[in-house]
Amino acid sequence: MQLRVARLCLDCEEIHAARTCPRCTSETFALISRWVPAPERRERPRPDTTEADTYRALLNEPAEKPPSHRWLKSGAMLATIGLGGWLLRRRR
């Protein structure tokens, strides 16, 4: 359970994350983060950009080709060279 969403039921002292206490169904609670400070999880703060800018940057990034394409391209080149060599030898 994350500290930011943990709640302490003021009636039965149960810690939960739901809107009502699962033990006594009370709606009186206090957030645990009120007494225990939750540290920042990110190593560095987020840049000030809008959500649209973030999506636009993700769409404009070049997609990385999987390594299989590189092997396929190399294999096709080797096959072409081998076939060319075989045809040259056969003509002699």
Stockholm file with secondary structure:
# STOCKHOLM 1.0

chainA/1-92         MQLRVARLCLDCEEIHAARTCPRCTSETFALISRWVPAPERRERPRPDTTEADTYRALLNEPAEKPPSHRWLKSGAMLATIGLGGWLLRRRR
#=GR chainA/1-92 SS CCTTTCEEETTTCCEECSSSCTTTCCCCEEEGGGTSCCCCCSSSCCCSCCHHHHHHHHHHSCCCCCHHHHHHHHHHHHHHHHHHHHHHHHHC
#=GC SS_cons        CCTTTCEEETTTCCEECSSSCTTTCCCCEEEGGGTSCCCCCSSSCCCSCCHHHHHHHHHHSCCCCCHHHHHHHHHHHHHHHHHHHHHHHHHC
//
